[in-house]
Amino acid sequence: MNEQIYMSLAEGLRQVAMAEARGYIANADDVEDVAQEVMLRLWEKRAEIQNDSKMLRAYVATMARNVCKDRQKVKRRHPLLRFLWVTKDDDEDVYEIPSYDTPHKRMEATESVTVYRQALKRLPYNWQKILVMRGEEEMSYTEIAHILGTTESSVRGTLSKAKKKILELIKQNI
């Protein structure tokens, strides 16, 4: 599909994405975010897509549904695993801590990051990297497997073991 065709179909496809997202998400801002993400993904893949409007609408609806499900998975993750990896210093990992309304909540968040960081450091190096790539950088299993030069099933198995172990370590520290 070329740029002209994409531009002519964009508004209708955006409406399809929003309609699909409304079935999964109640917040209007989140629905808009999903639609934007779908349109961006569609733009990036436009060279690979054929100009069949029925197939294209179904493709957009499927993409919107998958984006919504991905967002729900992130919300279900353990609260300690939601912090974002920002940078790596020579001596210490640095995490972005969300801002909170009260000093008490801020202190809890800081303690959670400390517990998470300590538990993460106790894992084998490859487990740490897989947890970070999947949970914090939100890479797909395929991307992680490609980076590590292994298979997706190996990544899935290692990630499962790493999650179980880090949760055990976190529970020991709490």
C-alpha positions as CSV (number, residue, x, y, z in Angstrom):
1,M,0.0,0.0,0.0
2,N,1.4,3.4,-0.9
3,E,1.2,6.6,1.1
4,Q,-1.7,8.0,-0.8
5,I,-3.9,5.0,-0.2
6,Y,-2.9,4.9,3.4
7,M,-3.8,8.5,3.9
8,S,-7.2,8.0,2.2
9,L,-8.0,5.1,4.4
10,A,-6.4,6.3,7.6
11,E,-9.4,7.9,9.3
12,G,-11.7,5.0,8.6
13,L,-9.1,2.5,9.9
14,R,-8.5,4.7,13.0
15,Q,-12.3,4.5,13.7
16,V,-12.1,0.7,13.4
17,A,-9.2,0.6,15.9
18,M,-11.0,2.8,18.3
19,A,-14.3,0.8,18.1
20,E,-12.4,-2.4,18.8
21,A,-10.5,-0.8,21.7
22,R,-13.7,0.4,23.3
23,G,-14.7,-3.2,23.7
24,Y,-11.7,-3.8,26.0
25,I,-10.9,-0.4,27.5
26,A,-13.3,2.0,29.2
27,N,-11.0,5.1,29.5
28,A,-11.3,7.3,26.4
29,D,-7.6,8.5,26.6
30,D,-6.4,4.8,26.6
31,V,-8.7,4.1,23.6
32,E,-7.1,7.0,21.8
33,D,-3.6,5.7,22.7
34,V,-4.4,2.3,21.4
35,A,-5.7,3.7,18.1
36,Q,-2.6,5.8,17.7
37,E,-0.3,2.8,18.4
38,V,-2.3,0.7,15.8
39,M,-2.0,3.5,13.2
40,L,1.7,3.8,13.8
41,R,2.2,0.0,13.4
42,L,0.1,0.1,10.3
43,W,2.2,3.0,8.9
44,E,5.4,1.0,9.6
45,K,4.0,-2.1,7.8
46,R,2.3,-0.2,4.9
47,A,4.7,-1.5,2.3
48,E,3.9,-5.1,3.2
49,I,0.1,-4.6,3.2
50,Q,-2.2,-5.3,0.2
51,N,-5.0,-2.8,-0.6
52,D,-8.0,-5.0,0.3
53,S,-10.3,-2.9,2.4
54,K,-12.1,-5.8,4.1
55,M,-8.9,-7.6,5.0
56,L,-7.4,-4.3,6.1
57,R,-10.2,-3.6,8.5
58,A,-10.0,-7.0,10.0
59,Y,-6.2,-6.6,10.3
60,V,-6.6,-3.3,12.1
61,A,-9.3,-4.7,14.4
62,T,-7.0,-7.6,15.3
63,M,-4.0,-5.3,15.9
64,A,-6.2,-3.1,18.2
65,R,-7.4,-6.2,20.1
66,N,-3.8,-7.4,20.6
67,V,-2.6,-4.0,21.7
68,C,-5.4,-3.9,24.3
69,K,-4.5,-7.4,25.6
70,D,-0.8,-6.4,25.8
71,R,-1.8,-3.3,27.9
72,Q,-3.9,-5.5,30.2
73,K,-0.9,-7.9,30.7
74,V,1.3,-5.0,31.8
75,K,-1.3,-4.0,34.4
76,R,-1.5,-7.5,35.8
77,R,2.3,-7.8,36.4
78,H,3.6,-7.9,39.9
79,P,3.8,-4.3,41.1
80,L,7.5,-4.6,41.8
81,L,8.2,-5.6,38.2
82,R,6.5,-2.5,36.7
83,F,9.4,-0.1,37.3
84,L,11.2,1.0,34.2
85,W,14.9,0.4,33.6
86,V,16.4,3.8,32.8
87,T,20.1,3.5,32.7
88,K,23.0,1.4,34.1
89,D,25.7,3.1,36.1
90,D,29.1,1.5,36.8
91,D,28.2,0.7,40.3
92,E,24.4,0.7,40.5
93,D,21.3,0.2,38.4
94,V,19.1,3.3,38.2
95,Y,15.3,2.9,38.0
96,E,12.6,5.5,37.3
97,I,10.2,5.6,40.2
98,P,6.7,7.0,39.5
99,S,5.8,10.1,41.4
100,Y,3.2,9.7,44.2
101,D,0.9,12.0,46.1
102,T,2.1,11.3,49.6
103,P,5.6,10.8,51.1
104,H,4.5,7.5,52.5
105,K,3.6,6.1,49.0
106,R,6.9,7.5,47.6
107,M,8.8,5.8,50.4
108,E,7.0,2.5,49.7
109,A,7.9,2.8,46.0
110,T,11.6,3.5,46.8
111,E,11.7,0.5,49.1
112,S,10.1,-1.7,46.4
113,V,12.7,-0.7,43.9
114,T,15.4,-1.5,46.4
115,V,13.9,-5.0,47.1
116,Y,13.5,-5.6,43.4
117,R,17.1,-4.5,42.6
118,Q,18.5,-6.7,45.3
119,A,16.5,-9.7,44.1
120,L,17.4,-9.1,40.5
121,K,21.1,-9.0,41.3
122,R,20.8,-12.4,42.9
123,L,19.6,-14.0,39.7
124,P,22.0,-15.5,37.1
125,Y,23.1,-12.9,34.6
126,N,21.1,-14.3,31.6
127,W,17.9,-14.5,33.8
128,Q,18.4,-10.9,34.7
129,K,18.7,-9.8,31.1
130,I,15.7,-11.8,30.0
131,L,13.6,-10.4,32.8
132,V,14.7,-6.9,31.9
133,M,14.2,-7.3,28.1
134,R,10.7,-8.9,28.5
135,G,9.3,-7.2,31.6
136,E,10.8,-3.7,31.5
137,E,11.8,-3.1,27.9
138,E,8.7,-5.0,26.7
139,M,10.5,-6.9,23.9
140,S,8.8,-9.9,22.2
141,Y,10.0,-13.4,22.7
142,T,11.2,-13.4,19.1
143,E,13.3,-10.3,19.6
144,I,14.8,-11.7,22.8
145,A,15.6,-15.0,21.1
146,H,17.2,-13.2,18.2
147,I,19.3,-11.0,20.5
148,L,20.4,-14.0,22.6
149,G,20.8,-16.4,19.7
150,T,18.4,-19.0,21.1
151,T,14.9,-20.2,20.5
152,E,11.6,-18.6,21.6
153,S,10.8,-21.7,23.7
154,S,14.1,-21.4,25.5
155,V,13.4,-17.8,26.3
156,R,9.9,-18.6,27.5
157,G,11.2,-21.3,29.8
158,T,14.0,-19.2,31.2
159,L,11.7,-16.3,31.8
160,S,9.3,-18.5,33.7
161,K,12.1,-19.8,35.9
162,A,13.4,-16.2,36.4
163,K,9.9,-14.9,37.4
164,K,9.4,-17.6,39.9
165,K,12.8,-17.1,41.4
166,I,12.6,-13.4,41.6
167,L,9.2,-13.5,43.3
168,E,10.6,-16.0,45.8
169,L,13.5,-13.7,46.5
170,I,11.2,-10.7,46.9
171,K,9.0,-12.6,49.3
172,Q,12.0,-13.5,51.4
173,N,12.9,-9.8,51.7
174,I,9.5,-8.5,52.5
